[in-house]
Amino acid sequence: MDCHRDRQRQRKITDSETRSNLSRIMDANEFCCATFDAANCGTFIKGAHTIQRGRVLQSMAKNGHVGTFYRNIHGFSNVGDIKNGVKRQASIFYGFCDYHDTELFKSFEVSEFTVSPENCWASSYRAICHEYYQKHAAKSAVAWQKDHSDRGYELYEQLLLQEQLALLERDIRKGFDDINFIKQKFEALKTNNQLHQFTSYIVQLDQPLDIAVCATVSPYYDINGVKIQNLGDPYINFQHFFISTVTLQGNAAYLIAHLNEHSIIKDYLRDVFSRDNPFILDWLTKSIFAYSENTYFRLDWWSSLDPQRQQAIYGLAMDENYTRPFEYDDMVSASVRAKIQSIMVV
């Protein structure tokens, strides 16, 4: 094969070119995730919000903007660069057609969210599909990097880069396979009318939203620091829980759900929700920043934090938190106005 012949003589790819090409790959990643109902797919792929625009994002917005941390090829960008437009940018992905973006979620997009298995399924499904969409795009992105990123480097540097990318590709494919397995399981609950086979915890706060999230989380450690996943067998699927944001009576509410057959996550969440409310709020707010990139917050809340707390939260978001246990303290919760009003289990 001649794919790397004289590669060291080629011009190096700049960071700007890398960003541009990875953005192009992400932008071209348009398809409807609702494959279980493909026969009803609509006519075009829509820029869909993973987090409700009207009742969630707009409720937090200041002059049409919310805060988030932007990721670039070296990690997250500067902590000061946080503003994101609700209408055209915040939480948007191209993972649903016009039909499914409307039909799957209309029961709580048009009206106030009501606690039911159907609504809990739909809110959690959106989190699952966003993760599936991201992992799907990441496979194409790492393939491009393998083909181009080592241009202009010496042979030993090419080997090191390719080894790093091979490990990254392995992890991305593993992550995609895991979330695809969960997605198919979750879709089967809907099509087979078996919504009793997943469990949802709805944590309602007593104040309007400061922070919103839509994500899936696959913790390697339980809250006591004991390793529960990634134990060395590549053929075991990682289990996830799904976290999404809604509003109840105008106040913040977080929906945390899992498949009942996933005993590792079932035990993990049972332990969390056996604790007192202050601990649960510590766990919830710290986990949102520790485990999700798809997180948004009220700009006035962020500006009210002292620089040390801002830097601590930013550092938490940047860290590889899946790889180590950490303490669930009040790093985030101490700055949130709200307390837990109720916890419902569905």
C-alpha positions in Angstrom: 0.0 0.0 0.0 1.2 3.5 -0.9 -1.2 5.5 1.3 1.7 6.8 3.5 4.5 6.9 0.9 6.4 10.3 1.3 3.7 11.4 3.8 6.4 13.3 5.7 7.0 15.6 2.7 3.3 16.6 2.5 2.1 19.9 3.9 0.8 19.6 7.4 -2.9 20.1 8.0 -3.6 23.2 10.0 -5.9 23.4 13.1 -8.2 25.6 11.1 -8.4 23.1 8.2 -9.0 20.3 10.8 -11.8 22.3 12.4 -13.3 23.1 9.1 -13.3 19.5 7.9 -14.7 18.1 11.1 -17.4 20.7 11.1 -18.2 19.8 7.5 -18.5 16.1 8.5 -20.8 17.0 11.4 -22.9 19.3 9.2 -23.3 16.5 6.6 -24.5 14.1 9.3 -28.2 14.4 8.6 -30.6 11.5 9.0 -33.7 10.5 11.0 -32.8 8.5 14.1 -36.4 7.1 14.4 -35.5 4.0 12.4 -38.1 1.9 14.2 -40.8 4.0 12.4 -39.0 4.6 9.2 -42.1 4.0 7.1 -43.5 7.3 8.4 -40.4 9.5 7.9 -41.2 13.0 6.6 -39.8 14.8 3.6 -36.8 16.6 5.1 -34.4 16.5 8.1 -35.1 19.2 10.6 -32.8 21.2 12.8 -34.3 19.7 16.0 -33.7 20.9 19.5 -32.5 18.1 21.9 -33.7 20.4 24.8 -37.1 22.0 24.5 -36.8 25.4 23.0 -40.0 27.0 24.2 -40.5 25.8 27.8 -36.9 25.2 28.7 -34.3 27.1 26.7 -36.4 30.3 26.2 -37.3 30.2 29.9 -33.6 30.5 30.7 -32.6 32.9 27.8 -31.4 36.4 28.1 -31.9 38.4 25.0 -32.3 35.1 23.1 -29.1 33.5 24.4 -28.1 30.9 26.9 -24.7 29.8 28.1 -22.7 26.6 27.1 -19.1 25.5 26.8 -17.9 25.2 23.2 -15.7 22.2 22.3 -12.9 22.5 19.8 -10.2 20.0 18.6 -8.1 20.7 21.7 -10.9 20.4 24.3 -13.3 23.2 25.4 -12.7 26.7 24.3 -12.1 29.7 26.6 -14.3 29.8 29.7 -15.4 33.3 28.7 -16.8 32.2 25.3 -20.1 30.8 26.5 -23.0 32.7 24.7 -25.2 30.6 22.4 -28.3 31.6 20.5 -31.5 29.7 21.4 -33.3 30.0 18.0 -30.6 28.8 15.6 -27.8 27.2 17.7 -28.5 25.9 21.2 -29.0 22.2 21.4 -29.8 21.8 17.7 -28.9 18.6 15.9 -30.0 17.1 12.5 -31.2 13.8 13.8 -35.0 13.8 13.1 -37.2 14.3 10.1 -39.9 16.9 10.3 -42.6 14.2 11.0 -40.8 12.5 13.9 -39.5 15.7 15.5 -43.2 16.8 15.7 -45.0 13.6 16.4 -42.8 12.0 19.0 -42.6 14.9 21.3 -45.8 16.9 20.6 -47.6 15.8 23.8 -45.2 18.0 25.9 -44.0 20.5 23.3 -47.5 21.9 22.7 -48.7 21.5 26.3 -47.2 21.4 29.8 -45.2 18.2 30.5 -47.3 15.7 32.5 -45.7 12.8 34.2 -46.5 9.6 32.3 -44.6 6.6 30.9 -45.3 7.9 27.4 -43.8 11.3 28.1 -40.9 9.9 30.1 -40.1 7.5 27.2 -40.2 10.4 24.6 -38.0 12.7 26.6 -35.5 9.9 27.3 -35.6 8.8 23.7 -34.4 12.2 22.5 -31.4 11.9 24.8 -30.6 8.5 23.4 -30.9 9.6 19.8 -28.7 12.6 20.4 -25.9 10.3 21.7 -26.5 7.9 18.8 -26.2 10.8 16.3 -23.0 12.1 17.9 -21.3 8.7 17.9 -22.4 8.1 14.3 -20.8 11.4 13.2 -17.7 10.7 15.3 -17.0 7.5 13.4 -16.7 9.6 10.1 -14.7 12.3 11.9 -12.0 9.9 13.1 -11.8 8.2 9.7 -11.0 11.6 8.2 -8.3 12.2 10.9 -6.7 8.9 10.2 -6.5 9.8 6.5 -5.1 13.3 6.9 -3.9 14.4 10.3 -0.4 12.9 10.1 0.7 14.7 6.9 4.0 16.4 7.2 5.2 14.4 10.2 8.2 12.1 10.5 7.5 8.4 10.3 7.8 7.8 14.1 5.3 10.7 14.6 3.0 9.2 12.1 3.1 5.9 13.9 2.3 7.5 17.2 -0.6 9.6 15.8 -2.1 6.5 14.0 -1.8 4.5 17.2 -3.7 7.2 19.2 -6.3 7.5 16.4 -6.7 3.7 16.3 -7.5 3.6 20.0 -9.9 6.5 19.6 -11.6 4.8 16.7 -11.9 1.6 18.8 -13.5 3.5 21.7 -15.9 5.4 19.4 -17.1 2.2 17.7 -17.6 0.6 21.1 -19.6 3.6 22.2 -21.7 3.6 19.0 -22.4 -0.2 19.4 -23.4 0.3 23.0 -25.8 3.2 22.3 -27.2 1.5 19.2 -28.0 -1.6 21.4 -29.8 0.7 23.9 -31.6 2.6 21.2 -33.0 -0.6 19.7 -34.1 -1.9 23.2 -35.8 1.4 23.9 -37.6 1.5 20.6 -38.8 -2.1 21.2 -40.5 -0.9 24.4 -42.5 1.6 22.3 -43.5 -0.7 19.5 -44.3 -3.7 21.8 -46.2 -1.5 24.3 -43.9 -2.4 27.1 -43.2 1.0 28.7 -43.3 -0.7 32.2 -39.9 -2.1 31.4 -38.0 1.1 32.1 -38.0 3.3 35.2 -37.9 7.1 35.5 -37.1 9.4 38.4 -38.5 12.9 38.1 -36.6 15.4 40.3 -38.7 18.5 40.6 -37.1 21.7 42.0 -38.9 24.6 43.6 -37.5 27.3 41.3 -37.2 28.0 37.6 -34.4 26.5 35.6 -30.8 27.7 35.8 -29.3 24.6 34.1 -30.6 22.3 31.3 -29.2 19.1 29.9 -30.1 16.3 27.5 -27.6 13.3 27.6 -26.9 9.7 28.3 -24.5 8.8 31.0 -22.5 5.5 31.4 -20.7 5.8 34.8 -17.7 3.6 35.3 -17.8 4.1 39.1 -20.7 4.1 41.6 -21.1 7.0 44.1 -18.9 5.1 46.6 -15.9 5.0 44.2 -16.3 1.3 43.3 -15.8 0.4 39.7 -18.9 -1.0 38.2 -18.3 -0.9 34.4 -15.4 -1.1 31.9 -14.0 -4.0 33.7 -12.0 -5.4 30.8 -14.4 -7.4 28.7 -14.9 -5.6 25.4 -18.0 -7.8 24.6 -20.1 -6.5 27.5 -22.3 -3.5 26.6 -21.9 -0.5 28.8 -25.2 0.4 30.5 -26.5 4.0 30.5 -29.0 6.2 32.2 -30.7 9.0 30.3 -31.1 12.5 31.7 -33.3 15.2 30.2 -34.8 18.5 31.3 -38.5 19.5 31.5 -40.6 22.0 33.4 -43.4 21.2 35.9 -45.6 24.1 37.0 -43.0 26.5 35.6 -40.2 25.1 37.8 -37.1 23.0 36.9 -37.5 19.2 36.6 -34.9 16.6 35.6 -35.9 13.2 34.3 -33.5 10.4 34.9 -34.4 7.0 33.3 -32.9 3.5 32.7 -33.9 0.2 31.3 -35.0 -2.2 34.0 -32.9 -5.0 32.6 -29.8 -2.9 33.2 -29.1 -4.0 36.7 -25.8 -2.1 37.1 -27.5 1.3 36.5 -30.6 0.2 38.4 -28.4 -0.4 41.5 -26.4 2.8 40.9 -29.6 5.0 40.8 -31.2 3.1 43.6 -28.2 4.0 45.8 -28.3 7.7 44.6 -32.0 8.1 45.4 -31.8 6.4 48.8 -29.8 9.4 49.9 -31.2 12.7 51.3 -32.2 15.5 49.0 -29.1 17.7 49.5 -26.9 14.8 48.4 -29.2 14.1 45.4 -29.0 17.7 44.3 -25.2 17.7 44.7 -25.0 14.5 42.6 -27.5 15.8 40.0 -25.9 19.2 39.3 -22.3 18.0 39.4 -23.1 15.0 37.1 -24.7 17.4 34.6 -21.4 19.2 34.0 -19.1 16.2 34.7 -20.8 13.8 32.1 -22.5 15.9 29.4 -21.3 18.3 26.8 -24.9 19.0 25.8 -25.5 21.3 28.8 -26.9 24.9 28.8 -27.3 27.4 31.6 -28.7 30.8 32.4 -26.3 33.6 31.6 -27.3 35.6 34.7 -26.6 32.5 36.8 -23.1 32.1 35.3 -22.2 35.8 35.8 -23.3 35.6 39.4 -20.6 33.0 40.2 -17.2 34.2 41.5 -14.3 33.5 39.1 -13.0 30.6 41.3 -16.3 28.7 41.1 -16.6 29.4 37.3 -13.1 28.0 36.8 -14.0 24.9 39.0 -17.1 24.2 37.0 -15.3 24.8 33.7 -12.5 22.4 34.8 -15.1 19.8 35.8 -16.6 20.0 32.3 -13.2 19.6 30.7 -12.1 16.6 32.7 -12.3 13.0 31.7 -14.7 12.1 34.5 -15.6 8.7 33.2 -12.1 7.4 34.0 -12.0 8.1 37.7 -14.3 8.4 40.8 -14.9 11.8 42.3 -16.7 13.3 45.2 -20.2 14.6 44.9 -20.0 17.9 46.7 -21.8 21.2 46.4 -19.5 22.7 43.7 -22.5 23.4 41.5 -25.5 23.0 43.8 -24.3 25.7 46.3 -24.8 28.3 43.5 -28.2 27.1 42.4 -31.2 28.9 43.8 -33.4 25.8 43.9 -34.0 23.0 46.4 -35.7 19.6 45.6 -39.4 19.9 46.0 -40.3 16.3 45.2 -39.0 13.1 43.6 -41.4 10.9 41.7 -40.8 7.4 40.4 -42.6 6.2 37.3 
